[in-house]
Amino acid sequence: MIELERTYLAKRPPEGLSDAPSKEMLDIYLPVIARHPVLRLRKNGDRYEMTKKTQLTEADSSRMEEQTIRLSEEEYAALSSVPGKRVDKVRYRYGYEGLTAEVDVFAAALEGLVLVDFEFETEAEKDAFPMPDFCLSEVTQEEFIAGGFLAGKTYDDIAPDLKRFGYTRLFGL
């Protein structure tokens, strides 16, 4: 599957976010020794999966090939015992102008980081999409914000990169 997406830093939570459906998520990126692992185990509510995301072109993070395998709870439990880099977050599915934004509110070591992802059906739709007013800046092409790179980091680790965009840490969402 080809995934077309754009990622933004949130300026503030979108209005009504707390009413949007949400799930607690745990991502475990493997292998632990990789600087930017692309293999991910995910607990998504009561669903379990393993995903590998690969850029189709080196210079464009908005187009990714995504291969996903659904796992049973037992398979997930066995695989998640392998050392990996973890990311805890709550993902909200927020309706916005006919699309669904995935608003990730990070917890634990990355508390205060809020990212907004939009996925698109076509390149033209992706390219024509204007940044919503609750977003601060597009960071789709920024390596430091990719899930595998964030895994195992703290907010303080990425604070210098966030500062370049004028990002203000968001709490209490």
C-alpha positions as CSV (number, residue, x, y, z in Angstrom):
1,M,0.0,0.0,0.0
2,I,1.2,3.5,-0.8
3,E,0.6,6.1,1.9
4,L,0.3,9.8,0.9
5,E,0.4,12.0,3.9
6,R,1.3,15.4,5.4
7,T,2.4,15.9,9.0
8,Y,2.1,19.1,11.0
9,L,3.1,20.4,14.4
10,A,0.0,21.4,16.3
11,K,-0.3,25.1,17.3
12,R,-3.2,24.3,19.6
13,P,-5.6,21.4,19.9
14,P,-8.4,21.6,17.3
15,E,-11.8,22.6,18.7
16,G,-13.7,19.6,20.0
17,L,-10.7,17.3,20.0
18,S,-11.7,15.8,23.4
19,D,-15.0,14.6,21.8
20,A,-13.3,12.8,18.9
21,P,-12.8,9.0,19.1
22,S,-9.4,8.1,20.5
23,K,-7.2,5.1,21.3
24,E,-4.2,4.6,23.5
25,M,-1.3,3.4,21.4
26,L,2.1,1.8,22.1
27,D,4.6,1.6,19.2
28,I,7.8,-0.4,19.6
29,Y,10.4,0.2,16.9
30,L,13.0,-2.5,16.0
31,P,15.9,-3.0,16.1
32,V,16.9,-1.1,19.1
33,I,20.3,-0.4,17.7
34,A,19.0,1.4,14.6
35,R,19.3,5.2,14.5
36,H,15.9,5.3,12.7
37,P,14.2,2.0,12.7
38,V,11.4,1.4,10.2
39,L,9.9,-1.8,11.6
40,R,7.2,-1.1,14.1
41,L,5.0,-3.3,16.4
42,R,1.8,-1.5,17.4
43,K,-0.8,-2.0,20.0
44,N,-3.7,0.1,18.7
45,G,-6.5,-0.3,21.3
46,D,-7.3,-4.0,21.1
47,R,-5.6,-4.4,17.6
48,Y,-2.1,-5.6,17.1
49,E,0.1,-5.3,14.1
50,M,3.6,-5.2,12.7
51,T,4.3,-2.5,10.0
52,K,7.3,-1.6,7.9
53,K,7.3,1.8,6.3
54,T,9.8,2.7,3.6
55,Q,10.2,5.9,1.6
56,L,9.6,5.5,-2.1
57,T,12.0,8.3,-2.9
58,E,14.8,9.3,-0.7
59,A,13.9,13.0,-0.6
60,D,10.2,12.7,-0.1
61,S,8.7,11.5,3.2
62,S,5.1,12.2,2.0
63,R,5.1,9.0,-0.1
64,M,5.7,5.8,1.8
65,E,5.3,2.2,1.1
66,E,3.5,0.6,4.0
67,Q,3.4,-3.2,4.6
68,T,1.3,-4.3,7.6
69,I,0.7,-7.7,9.1
70,R,-2.1,-8.2,11.7
71,L,-1.0,-10.0,14.8
72,S,-2.8,-11.9,17.5
73,E,-2.5,-10.7,21.0
74,E,-0.2,-13.7,21.7
75,E,2.0,-12.9,18.7
76,Y,2.2,-9.3,19.8
77,A,3.1,-10.3,23.4
78,A,5.9,-12.6,22.2
79,L,7.4,-10.0,19.7
80,S,7.1,-7.1,22.1
81,S,9.4,-8.8,24.6
82,V,12.3,-8.1,22.2
83,P,14.2,-5.0,23.1
84,G,12.9,-2.0,21.2
85,K,12.4,1.8,21.3
86,R,9.0,2.7,22.6
87,V,6.5,5.5,22.0
88,D,3.3,6.1,24.0
89,K,0.6,8.3,22.7
90,V,-3.2,8.8,22.4
91,R,-4.4,9.0,18.8
92,Y,-7.6,11.0,18.1
93,R,-9.5,10.6,14.8
94,Y,-10.7,14.2,14.2
95,G,-13.0,15.1,11.3
96,Y,-11.7,18.1,9.4
97,E,-13.2,19.4,6.1
98,G,-14.2,16.0,4.8
99,L,-10.9,14.3,5.9
100,T,-9.9,12.5,9.1
101,A,-6.9,14.0,10.9
102,E,-4.9,11.7,13.1
103,V,-4.0,13.9,16.1
104,D,-1.2,12.2,18.1
105,V,-0.9,13.4,21.7
106,F,2.4,12.0,23.0
107,A,2.8,10.8,26.5
108,A,5.6,9.7,28.9
109,A,9.0,10.9,27.6
110,L,7.5,12.9,24.7
111,E,4.7,14.5,26.7
112,G,3.9,17.9,25.3
113,L,4.4,16.9,21.6
114,V,1.3,17.0,19.4
115,L,1.4,16.0,15.8
116,V,-1.3,16.1,13.2
117,D,-1.3,13.7,10.2
118,F,-3.6,13.8,7.1
119,E,-3.7,11.0,4.6
120,F,-4.8,11.5,1.0
121,E,-6.1,9.5,-1.9
122,T,-4.2,11.3,-4.6
123,E,-1.0,13.3,-5.1
124,A,-3.1,16.3,-6.3
125,E,-5.3,16.2,-3.2
126,K,-2.2,16.1,-1.0
127,D,-0.4,18.9,-2.9
128,A,-3.5,21.2,-2.8
129,F,-4.3,20.7,0.9
130,P,-3.9,24.0,2.9
131,M,-2.5,23.8,6.4
132,P,-5.3,24.0,9.0
133,D,-5.3,27.0,11.3
134,F,-4.7,24.8,14.4
135,C,-1.4,23.7,13.0
136,L,1.9,25.6,13.4
137,S,4.1,24.2,10.6
138,E,4.4,21.3,8.2
139,V,7.1,18.9,9.2
140,T,6.5,16.0,6.7
141,Q,10.0,16.1,5.4
142,E,11.7,16.5,8.8
143,E,13.5,13.4,9.8
144,F,13.4,14.2,13.6
145,I,9.6,13.9,13.7
146,A,9.4,10.4,12.0
147,G,8.0,7.7,14.4
148,G,11.1,5.5,14.3
149,F,13.3,8.5,15.0
150,L,11.1,9.7,17.9
151,A,11.2,6.3,19.4
152,G,13.4,6.1,22.5
153,K,13.8,9.9,22.6
154,T,12.6,12.4,25.2
155,Y,11.0,15.8,24.6
156,D,14.3,17.5,25.6
157,D,16.1,15.5,22.9
158,I,14.0,17.0,20.2
159,A,13.5,20.4,21.8
160,P,16.2,22.1,19.7
161,D,14.5,20.9,16.4
162,L,11.1,22.0,17.7
163,K,12.5,25.4,18.6
164,R,13.3,26.0,14.9
165,F,9.6,26.0,14.2
166,G,8.6,28.1,17.2
167,Y,6.8,25.1,18.8
168,T,5.3,25.5,22.2
169,R,4.9,22.4,24.3
170,L,1.2,21.5,24.7
171,F,0.0,20.0,28.0
172,G,-3.3,18.9,29.5
173,L,-5.0,17.5,26.3
